[in-house]
Each structure stands twice: as C-alpha cells, then as structure tokens.
C-alpha cells in the first residue's frame, strides 16, 4: 500500500508538470493542423440570443465574409486616427474606431529585444470592433472611416473625453470615451435608428501564450460562476446571458470589458483555429468599462475587486488566490519578490511541518521494519492474504502506519500546486530582480543555476529519505526523477524554480534532523 501511495504521489507531480509539455500542446497542434486541412474558412455569425436583464431579444443576420476579411486586415500607421497617452500605456485608435494597438509604458514591460511590449499582433480581431446585425450596414461600416474629436490626447494627469463618429447611410454610430490616467476607459456606443450591433473585446493579447499557462477567453456570470474557454477548444458557438465581464487573455495580459451594474449577453464564436472570440450584444446602445494591460492584482482590484477574478489560477484557485494575497502581504514588508518567495516558502514549510514530521517519522519506522517485512513476504510468497495479515500485525505491534509516510505528502499537494499556479501566472514578478544574475523572476534562469541547484537538492533529498521499496526497477526509476525534474525546470520561471529549490533545502534539513534523531534512538537500544 505504501509503495502504491508513493508511486501515485510522484506520478501526480510528474503528470502535472509534464502534461501540457508532452501531451496537451502536441494534441492542440495536431488538432489545429487537421482543422486547417478540413476547413479553409469559418464564417462568423451572430445568432439569435436572449438579451440580459432587460429581457429584450436581439437577433442578427450572418456577417459577410468580406467584412470578416477586412476585420483581419493589418492596420498601417497612417490609419491611426487618435493616440491616447495615459500613465501606463499608449492606446492607438484606427480609422474604423477600433483599438489597433496598446503599448505598455512601465519600464518592466519590455520584450526580449528590450522594446516596449505591444499587446496585439497585426492580423487579429481588434478590441471595440463593431459588427452590425444588418449585413449591408456591416459591409458599409468596414469601408467608412470614423471622424474623431481629437487626434492626440494626454490623459496622464486627468480624465479626457474622445468622440468617434461613423456616418453611414441608415445610421450614425457614435463612440464616446472617457480615458483615465490609470489606463482604463468608460465607453458608450450608440447607433441611431435603432440599428442593432455587436461589439467585441477583441482577440487575446499575444505577448506570452506558452504551454505552461492557460490562454483564451474567460467570463464571469451573475451568480459568480467563472467559465474558461481555452484557445483551440471552441468547436461551436456559445451564448451567455447575465455576464459581468469578458476577458481575453494570455499568460500575463488581458483585454477586459466589464459592467457590474448591468450585465451583458455575449456570443462566443470560434475563429478559423477554434480560438474563442467574444461579441457583446449592444442592441442599439450600450455602456461599459474596459481595461487592456497586465493582469496585476492591485490594478484590477483598484478598478473593482471582482476584476481580480480575471487572473486565472486553474484547479486550485480557491487556495491559489489567498496564497497570492499572502505573498503580496510579505512583499509589502520585504520589498523584493525573490526574498518574498524565500520567506513565504519557509513559512509554508513551518505551517506544514507537523504533517511533514509525521510522514518522515512513519517512513523511518517502515525502514526499520523493512527486513522483517521482506521475511514475511518471502515466507508467505504463495499466500498473499497471510502475508498481508502478518504485516498488519507487525505494523500494529511497532506503531507503524503504512499510509503514514504518503498521506501527509498527498495532503500537501494542493498547497504545492496552488503556489505553482500563483508563481506561474503572477505578472508582478515581471522585471523583478533577485540576486546577481537573476534579473527577471518571471523569466527562466539564463545560466540554469537554479534548475541545477534544484536538481542537486532533489537528489540529496532522495538520498536522505528512507526508501522501503524492495523492487530494484522501482528504485532505479525514482533515482532518475531528479534528472527529469531538472530538465523540466530549465525553462520554468526563475521565481517558481526558486520556490522549489528552497522547499527542497528545508525538506533536506527536516529529514536530516529526523534521521539523526532515529540514529540516536537506535544507538540507545544497542
């Protein structure tokens, strides 16, 4: 039983880390390749959907393929009609009234070429693109430039207004913005003559959509339910009512539209690669707020505490979110994310020490009983029932629990996974240096020092931990695990590798102390 629990525990760890790297990504790539062969193009449409609390029903005809083609067309610099500068970003509006690009101004947001990060690719669905329910109006709208009230706006110190007007044959579309110094905006969109439209928060930022973190579209419903649609997973259109916010995101950045006073109805449609694209039902008039930028906890909380749900931690969100708040509290005290991780790891190890101690003591007892267990297994090799009965009597006599070594470890797994997800998704680590060569805890260690130290520490920990396995093949497999983990951690963020290394160091210290304690007890018995 103990061997099974150990195997299960280690398999869970390896599976969790390796799944996206070895299984999920290849499957997604194969699926996307198959879709491209079978399906040259996919027409976006806005089907009939019941509207939100107003109980108004909105319907739309299919959006033409010609408009879809124009939607994906790259925007040149001479098509930018208005540029808005805030404290944290530069927002560029194009001649169709869409957000063509957002450039992050804070010094930590630079790419590998030391250039300021831009959130969007050239050919993608852009935030605040409007699609009319009437296909004729829709086609005309993609050929008609907007007029702007101001071509350059400085919102670094005060709120600023911007009005975009698009005059069409049967309607006039007006977008009235208020831009704030912190980078977010309020927007009212109105179409005259009651012409119905849909407006999108755009395709997700494409800065860092790697295999380790989720990326796609996230919605929050009125009942607090969160629903994630990952890239490549949307095979058919989804309709939602009662939505508080919609967020399209990569690992660290998001484009969000939200309204906590009046909820939305949203249609989420697949693009050519089954990636989700969200369209909000606007009827002929809608108001909301928006944010485009880093998924910083403080920034989102200042806009609205519910917006912190934009940060997606996966299965263990209920533990991960409080874990991040705990880390942030420590960071406010020490002022450095590297030392925050070190201190938090130590505190977590101290809190979990009773569980760890119980497991380590149980492993030592089982190690001492290993020769007698082997004798029983040999003696009753042809009668497993008798072997199990005699082993249980042996455990009872010496106060050993075959589950005691693994159960405490299993109970700690949610904590390990939670902090793994926190450190993997925390944009706050971006640009945060630690010591000497670690200039950015959100990036991999450039010299692989931390992954190698982590591997060495795991090897030492393995040598110190009592091993009661009788099967030689199992022993060899477990001995190889430090090499496997070192390989995976080579490309992990330095902050995450730092946590795992410090965790191993303190586990080694705990195991060494308990081993010495048992050595003294054995010496006294002699």
C-alpha positions in Angstrom: 0.0 0.0 0.0 2.8 2.4 0.9 4.6 1.8 -2.4 1.3 2.4 -4.3 0.8 5.7 -2.5 4.4 6.8 -3.1 4.1 5.9 -6.8 0.8 7.7 -7.0 2.2 10.9 -5.4 5.2 11.1 -7.7 3.2 10.2 -10.7 0.8 13.1 -9.9 3.7 15.5 -9.7 5.3 14.4 -12.9 2.0 14.3 -14.7 1.0 17.8 -13.6 4.3 19.3 -14.8 4.7 17.2 -18.0 1.1 17.1 -19.2 1.0 20.4 -21.1 4.6 20.0 -22.3 4.3 16.4 -23.7 0.6 15.8 -24.3 -1.6 18.8 -24.5 0.4 21.0 -26.8 1.1 18.3 -29.4 -2.6 17.4 -29.3 -3.6 21.0 -29.9 -1.1 21.4 -32.7 -2.3 18.2 -34.4 -5.9 19.3 -34.0 -5.3 22.7 -35.4 -3.4 21.2 -38.4 -6.4 18.9 -39.1 -8.9 21.8 -38.8 -6.8 23.8 -41.3 -7.0 20.9 -43.8 -10.7 20.2 -43.4 -11.8 23.8 -43.1 -10.4 26.6 -45.2 -12.6 29.3 -43.6 -15.2 29.6 -40.9 -17.9 32.3 -41.2 -18.6 34.3 -38.0 -22.2 34.9 -37.3 -24.2 36.4 -34.5 -27.2 34.1 -33.9 -30.4 34.9 -32.0 -29.8 35.2 -28.3 -32.0 36.3 -25.4 -30.7 39.6 -24.0 -29.8 40.3 -20.4 -32.0 41.6 -17.6 -33.9 43.9 -19.9 -35.5 40.8 -21.4 -35.0 42.2 -24.9 -34.4 39.7 -27.7 -31.6 40.6 -30.1 -31.1 38.9 -33.4 -28.6 39.2 -36.2 -28.1 38.0 -39.7 -24.9 36.4 -40.8 -21.9 38.7 -41.0 -20.5 38.6 -44.5 -17.2 37.0 -45.3 -16.0 40.2 -47.0 -16.3 42.0 -43.7 -14.5 39.2 -41.9 -11.6 39.6 -44.3 -11.5 43.3 -43.7 -11.6 42.7 -40.0 -8.3 40.8 -40.0 -6.5 43.2 -42.3 -3.4 44.7 -40.8 -3.6 48.4 -39.7 -0.9 50.7 -41.1 0.4 53.8 -39.2 -1.5 56.2 -41.5 -4.7 54.5 -40.5 -4.3 55.6 -36.8 -6.7 58.5 -36.2 -6.2 59.1 -32.5 -3.5 58.3 -29.9 -4.2 58.4 -26.2 -1.4 58.5 -23.7 -2.0 57.5 -20.0 0.4 57.0 -17.1 0.8 53.3 -18.0 0.1 52.9 -21.7 -0.4 54.4 -25.2 -3.7 53.5 -26.9 -4.0 53.8 -30.6 -7.4 54.0 -32.4 -7.7 53.2 -36.0 -9.9 54.6 -38.8 -12.7 52.1 -38.1 -12.9 53.1 -34.4 -11.1 50.1 -33.0 -8.2 49.8 -30.6 -5.4 48.9 -33.1 -2.6 48.7 -30.5 -1.7 49.2 -26.9 1.9 49.9 -25.9 2.9 49.4 -22.3 4.9 52.3 -20.9 6.0 51.0 -17.5 9.7 50.2 -17.5 9.4 46.5 -16.5 7.2 45.7 -19.5 9.9 45.1 -22.2 10.4 42.1 -24.5 13.5 40.1 -25.2 14.7 42.8 -27.6 14.4 45.4 -24.9 11.5 47.0 -26.7 8.3 48.2 -25.1 5.6 45.4 -25.1 2.8 45.7 -27.6 -0.3 43.7 -26.8 -1.6 42.8 -30.2 -0.5 41.2 -33.4 -1.1 42.9 -36.8 -3.7 40.4 -38.1 -6.3 39.7 -35.4 -9.7 40.7 -34.2 -9.3 44.1 -32.5 -11.0 45.4 -29.4 -14.1 47.5 -29.8 -14.7 46.4 -33.4 -18.5 46.8 -34.1 -20.4 44.3 -36.2 -24.0 45.3 -37.3 -26.8 42.8 -37.3 -27.8 44.1 -40.8 -25.1 42.7 -43.1 -25.5 45.6 -45.6 -24.8 48.1 -42.9 -22.0 45.9 -41.6 -20.3 45.8 -45.1 -20.6 49.6 -45.4 -19.2 50.2 -41.9 -15.9 48.4 -42.8 -15.5 50.8 -45.7 -16.3 54.0 -43.9 -13.8 55.9 -41.8 -14.7 57.5 -38.5 -14.2 61.1 -37.6 -12.6 61.9 -34.3 -12.9 64.9 -31.9 -9.2 64.8 -31.0 -6.2 63.1 -32.7 -3.9 63.3 -29.7 -5.0 63.0 -26.1 -2.9 63.4 -22.9 -4.7 61.5 -20.1 -1.6 61.1 -17.9 -2.9 63.6 -15.3 -6.7 64.0 -15.8 -9.6 62.3 -17.4 -10.1 63.0 -21.1 -13.0 62.7 -23.5 -12.9 61.3 -27.0 -15.8 61.0 -29.5 -15.7 58.8 -32.6 -18.4 59.3 -35.2 -19.1 57.0 -38.2 -21.8 58.3 -40.5 -23.5 55.5 -42.5 -26.4 55.6 -44.9 -29.0 54.2 -42.5 -27.4 55.0 -39.1 -24.8 57.0 -37.3 -22.5 55.1 -34.9 -21.1 57.2 -32.0 -18.5 56.0 -29.5 -18.0 58.3 -26.6 -14.9 57.5 -24.5 -13.6 58.7 -21.1 -10.0 57.8 -20.7 -8.4 57.6 -17.2 -4.8 58.1 -16.1 -4.6 54.6 -14.8 -5.2 53.3 -18.4 -8.8 52.1 -18.2 -11.7 53.7 -20.0 -15.5 54.1 -20.0 -17.4 53.8 -23.2 -20.9 54.5 -24.6 -21.7 53.2 -28.0 -24.9 54.4 -29.8 -26.4 53.6 -33.2 -29.3 55.8 -34.5 -32.5 54.5 -36.0 -32.4 51.5 -33.6 -29.9 49.6 -35.6 -28.6 46.6 -33.6 -24.9 45.8 -33.3 -22.4 43.6 -31.5 -19.1 44.8 -30.1 -16.1 42.7 -29.2 -13.3 42.9 -26.6 -11.0 41.5 -29.3 -8.8 38.5 -29.6 -6.5 38.0 -26.6 -3.1 39.8 -26.3 -0.4 37.7 -27.9 2.6 38.5 -25.8 3.2 35.2 -24.0 0.8 32.4 -24.8 3.0 29.5 -23.8 2.3 25.8 -23.0 2.5 26.2 -19.2 -0.4 28.7 -18.6 -3.9 28.9 -19.9 -4.9 31.4 -22.6 -8.2 32.1 -24.2 -11.5 33.7 -23.1 -12.9 34.0 -19.5 -16.4 35.1 -18.5 -17.9 35.8 -15.1 -21.6 35.3 -14.7 -24.0 37.0 -12.3 -24.0 34.0 -9.9 -20.2 34.2 -9.6 -19.6 31.2 -11.8 -16.4 31.5 -13.9 -16.2 29.8 -17.3 -13.0 29.4 -19.3 -12.7 28.6 -23.0 -9.2 27.8 -24.0 -7.7 28.5 -27.4 -8.3 25.7 -29.8 -11.1 24.2 -27.7 -14.2 26.0 -29.1 -15.9 23.9 -31.8 -19.2 25.7 -31.8 -20.8 29.0 -30.8 -21.7 29.6 -27.2 -24.3 32.0 -25.9 -24.3 33.6 -22.4 -26.6 35.9 -20.6 -26.0 37.7 -17.3 -22.3 38.2 -17.8 -20.4 40.7 -15.6 -17.1 40.7 -17.5 -15.5 39.1 -20.5 -11.7 38.7 -20.6 -9.5 37.5 -23.5 -6.1 36.8 -22.1 -2.6 35.2 -22.5 -0.4 34.3 -19.6 0.2 37.8 -18.2 -2.0 40.2 -20.2 -5.7 40.7 -20.8 -8.3 42.8 -22.7 -11.4 43.1 -20.5 -14.9 44.6 -20.9 -17.0 44.8 -17.7 -20.1 46.3 -16.3 -21.1 45.4 -12.7 -24.4 47.4 -12.8 -26.0 46.0 -15.9 -24.9 42.6 -17.2 -24.2 41.6 -20.8 -25.4 39.0 -23.2 -22.5 37.5 -25.1 -21.9 35.3 -28.1 -18.6 33.5 -28.2 -17.7 32.2 -31.6 -14.7 30.1 -32.9 -12.3 31.6 -35.3 -10.5 29.6 -38.0 -8.4 27.8 -35.4 -11.2 27.2 -32.9 -10.0 30.0 -30.7 -12.8 31.9 -28.9 -13.9 35.4 -29.9 -16.4 37.2 -27.8 -19.1 39.6 -29.1 -21.3 41.6 -26.7 -24.9 42.2 -27.7 -25.2 46.0 -27.8 -28.8 46.4 -29.2 -28.6 50.0 -30.4 -27.0 51.4 -27.3 -24.6 50.1 -24.6 -22.3 51.4 -21.9 -19.4 49.6 -20.2 -15.9 50.0 -19.0 -12.7 48.4 -20.3 -9.1 47.6 -19.4 -6.2 46.4 -21.6 -3.0 45.5 -20.0 -1.1 43.4 -17.4 -3.2 41.2 -15.0 -1.8 43.0 -12.0 -3.7 42.1 -8.8 -3.6 45.7 -7.3 -4.5 47.3 -10.6 -7.5 45.1 -11.1 -8.6 45.4 -7.5 -8.5 49.2 -7.7 -10.8 49.1 -10.7 -13.2 46.7 -9.0 -12.4 43.9 -6.5 -14.4 41.4 -8.7 -12.0 42.0 -11.5 -9.3 40.1 -9.6 -11.1 37.1 -10.9 -9.6 37.9 -14.3 -6.4 36.2 -13.0 -6.9 32.5 -13.7 -5.1 30.0 -11.4 -6.7 26.8 -12.6 -8.0 23.9 -10.5 -6.7 25.3 -7.2 -7.9 28.9 -7.5 -9.7 28.6 -4.1 -6.3 28.1 -2.5 -4.1 30.0 -5.0 -5.9 33.3 -4.7 -5.5 33.6 -0.9 -1.9 32.3 -1.4 -1.2 35.3 -3.7 -2.7 37.7 -1.2 -0.4 36.2 1.4 2.7 36.6 -0.9 1.7 40.2 -1.6 1.5 40.9 2.1 5.0 39.6 2.6 6.2 41.6 -0.4 4.9 44.8 1.1 7.1 44.1 4.1 10.3 43.0 2.4 10.1 44.9 -0.9 11.6 42.2 -3.1 9.8 39.3 -4.8 12.8 36.9 -4.6 13.1 37.2 -0.9 9.3 37.1 -0.7 9.3 33.7 -2.3 12.1 32.5 0.1 10.4 33.8 3.2 6.9 32.5 2.1 8.4 29.1 1.4 9.9 28.9 4.9 6.7 30.0 6.5 4.7 27.4 4.5 7.2 24.7 5.5 6.8 25.6 9.1 3.0 25.5 8.9 3.1 22.1 7.2 5.9 20.8 9.5 3.6 18.7 11.7 2.3 16.8 8.6 5.9 16.5 7.2 7.2 15.3 10.5 4.5 12.7 10.9 5.3 11.4 7.4 9.0 11.3 7.9 8.8 9.5 11.2 6.5 6.9 9.6 8.9 6.4 6.8 11.7 5.8 9.3 9.7 3.2 11.2 8.9 1.4 8.0 12.6 1.5 7.0 13.4 -0.2 10.4 10.8 -2.8 9.7 11.9 -3.4 6.1 14.0 -6.6 6.9 11.1 -8.2 8.8 8.6 -7.2 6.1 10.9 -8.8 3.5 11.0 -12.0 5.6 7.2 -12.2 5.8 6.9 -11.6 2.0 9.4 -14.4 1.3 7.9 -16.8 3.8 4.3 -16.3 2.5 5.1 -15.6 -1.1 2.4 -18.1 -2.2 -0.2 -16.8 0.2 -0.7 -13.0 -0.2 -3.6 -13.0 2.3 -1.5 -14.4 5.1 1.4 -12.1 4.2 -0.9 -9.1 4.5 -2.3 -10.3 7.8 1.2 -10.8 9.3 2.4 -7.4 8.0 -0.6 -5.7 9.6 0.2 -7.4 12.9 3.8 -6.2 12.6 2.7 -2.6 11.9 0.3 -2.7 14.9 3.0 -4.1 17.2 5.5 -1.4 16.3 3.1 1.5 15.9 3.9 1.9 12.2 1.3 3.1 9.7 1.9 2.0 6.0 -0.1 5.1 4.9 1.6 7.4 7.3 4.5 8.2 5.0 2.5 9.1 2.0 -0.8 10.5 3.3 0.8 13.7 4.7 2.5 14.3 1.4 -0.7 13.8 -0.5 -2.5 16.3 1.8 0.2 18.9 0.9 -0.2 18.5 -2.9 -2.9 21.1 -3.2 -0.7 23.7 -1.5 2.2 22.9 -3.8 0.0 23.1 -6.9 -1.6 26.4 -5.7 1.8 28.1 -5.3 2.9 26.6 -8.6 0.0 28.3 -10.3 0.5 31.6 -8.5 4.1 31.9 -9.4 3.4 30.8 -12.9 0.7 33.5 -13.5 1.9 36.4 -11.3 2.8 39.3 -13.6 4.1 41.1 -10.5 7.3 39.0 -10.9 7.8 40.5 -14.4 11.0 42.6 -14.3 11.7 41.8 -10.6 15.3 41.1 -10.0 16.6 38.9 -7.2 20.4 38.4 -6.9 23.2 39.0 -9.3 22.3 37.0 -12.5 18.5 36.8 -11.8 17.2 40.0 -13.5 13.7 38.8 -14.0 11.9 36.3 -11.8 9.2 35.8 -14.5 11.8 34.6 -17.0 13.9 31.4 -17.0 17.3 31.4 -15.2 19.6 32.5 -18.1 22.5 30.4 -16.8 20.4 27.4 -15.5 21.9 27.8 -12.0 18.7 27.5 -10.1 17.4 24.5 -12.1 20.7 22.6 -11.5 20.7 23.5 -7.8 17.1 22.3 -7.6 18.1 19.0 -9.2 21.0 18.6 -6.8 18.8 19.4 -3.8 16.2 16.9 -5.0 19.0 14.2 -5.4 20.2 14.9 -1.8 16.7 14.8 -0.5 16.1 11.5 -2.2 19.3 10.0 -0.7 18.3 11.1 2.8 14.7 9.9 2.6 14.2 6.3 3.8 13.4 4.0 0.9 11.4 0.9 1.7 11.0 -0.3 -1.9 12.0 -3.8 -2.5 11.7 -3.8 -6.3 15.0 -2.8 -7.9 13.3 -1.4 -11.1 11.2 1.0 -9.0 14.3 2.2 -7.2 16.1 3.0 -10.4 13.0 4.9 -11.7 12.9 7.0 -8.6 16.6 7.7 -8.7 16.2 9.1 -12.2 13.5 11.6 -11.2 15.9 14.4 -10.2 17.2 14.4 -13.8 13.6 14.5 -15.2 12.6 17.4 -12.9 15.8 19.3 -13.7 15.0 19.1 -17.4 11.5 20.4 -16.9 12.7 23.3 -14.7 15.3 24.5 -17.2 12.6 26.6 -18.9 10.4 27.4 -15.9 10.3 31.0 -14.5 13.1 31.6 -12.1 10.6 32.5 -9.3 9.0 29.1 -9.5 12.3 27.3 -9.6 13.5 29.3 -6.6 10.4 28.2 -4.6 11.0 24.5 -5.4 14.7 24.8 -4.5 14.1 26.5 -1.2 11.4 24.0 -0.4 13.8 21.1 -1.1 16.5 22.7 1.1 14.2 22.9 4.1 12.9 19.4 3.5 16.5 18.2 3.5 17.1 20.0 6.8 14.0 18.4 8.3 14.8 14.9 7.0 18.4 15.2 8.2 17.2 16.2 11.7 14.8 13.3 11.9 17.3 10.8 10.6 19.8 11.9 13.3 17.0 11.5 15.9 16.4 7.9 14.9 20.1 7.1 14.8 20.4 8.2 18.4 17.4 6.0 19.3 18.9 3.0 17.6 22.2 3.7 19.4 20.5 3.7 22.8 18.7 0.4 22.0 22.1 -1.2 21.4 
